[in-house]
Amino acid sequence: MADNTKIKSRLSGDPGASSRENENVFPLIELQAPRAWQTVLIGSESVAGALSRYIAGQRWFSGKSKTVRGAEIREIIPLSMGDDHSSIAFVEVQYADGVPDIYLVPIASASGHDAERIEAEWPRALIARTRCENLSGVLFDPAVTRSDFVRTILNALSKRRSFKGRNGEVQAVRYRAFKSLYEQLNERFDVRPGTAEQSNSSALIGDQLIFKLYRRLEAGRNPEVELGRFLNQKGFRNTPKIAGHLQYVSAEGENRTLALVQEYVSNESNAWELALERVQRCVARVIFTRETQAQPVQPGLEWLENRKLALPEEIDKILGPDKEVARLLGRRTAEMHLKLASDRESSEFRPEPYTSVDRRELVRSISELLAQVCGLLAKRAVEISGQARKEAERLVQLETKINAWLKKALDQELVSHRIRVHGDFHLGQVLYTGNDFVIIDFEGEPARPMRQRRAKKSALVDVAGMVRSFHYAALSGWNASAEKRLFSQAEMSRLESWIDAWQAWMSSVYLHAYYQGVRKQPVIAGDSAGEVRTLLDLFLLEKAIYEVGYELNNRPHWVGIPLAGIGRVLQDLKLLERRTV
């Protein structure tokens, strides 16, 4: 440890600790020079412990189900530019079981009134307390609390700066869109932190740019940068322009993406919020259209078999303008996939055929997922009640039949290819501008390893994700209406039937628009409607099975939604008798 520093851990239970609760939570770092905090970061057990506690308490920490054994700072990169003297730390979080994770934590120091303001306004950003003689201060995470930190990133991009660390360097990489977007910013632009629950930290810069800091770091280029740049270059206008990114390149040449700066797209809402609103309107239309049937017509395979999709008159009336929203989203999804499948030269993007090994691996992975979820359902059966309990028991009973269907479905060769895909495609990943859709967040499912997120897959993986999202939106929107208890039992039954029809027909309109956009491209759609149907059923099943496990571990009261989705697929596959609503 450096000679000009002294560290003392002051934790709860220390008899010398302050009686104030906040001071009991954070370790105290005593400095002998005001700017000496950067010298104590490497090799300090107290600072590593403080960072471990800080990381474990953040919503972007993905190891909440694990037991944290300790932490170690692996790299420090000073980012000093102008008045900003922050650093970036790579913190290795070690667990009792399993491999460690690397997290990115920016660190800055404040003292006096500035420290008091940080503590009052951003208590969750505090990492540790500091003291130099009679001057108290804090170490904190400036990622979304200080505009100086974001300005440093923008200045680094504008000048293509690099910053040396102990084992590598941070490089600022900017693209063509950066100059025009950066020049639109006022000199006194504001930085407003994002508020959504997410796996990263983000902030809005003025009204022109979005800054995103990736927290859990993995080797390899982040697909959000990779796919965003590719789509920009291919002229796909329905995704934000990538302005630049920060990357860390180790002495061995290993690359990790640290941050992204991209165009901010003005919008009315995301498609999830739009869908919830449309569900409410559907409820109102059904209520005020008393002559509607108690059991509305359900769609079949019209979307796949007919060049034009004609809706039953009553369905058309109830869907109203919603069908145009679904149709537009289907077209934009098709256009995205056509662009992603358009490169025949680059090994990173060139479509690749499904080999027999690929098909066997797909069967194996879904079968393993099914086994895990069935085991979880058996263990957690007492937490499930009502119709969801019956559907859970039925799924467990049908595990063998489902596995047999999987093997049979993928025993035949596939004409469609594997391409790069969005990877986490749902209504929340689409912005609605008022007259169009913009697709965002191409990083894939953050919980999955980078290798899996960058892997090529069937385009229908994305399509299945969106269909499942329509199902979630319909039931979430309906539950919000039902909780108000404004309807009689008879009305509730009738409205439930229509909400079920709404999501089924919205999905059908979406699928029809999508299929019409890609049906002449065998790389995406294969050479037959049968292949499309088989793969869609397969990925709908896989997605819903995954959702069951997720809901059991996070929102057990929601598990009925994916179980109902599995039941619908099994009915279509004739593995389960069709149940009348």
Summary of the structure (lengths in Angstrom):
residues: 581
radius of gyration: 26.4
end to end distance: 69.8
largest distance: 84.0
contacts: 1865
relative contact order: 0.09
helix: 47%
strand: 19%
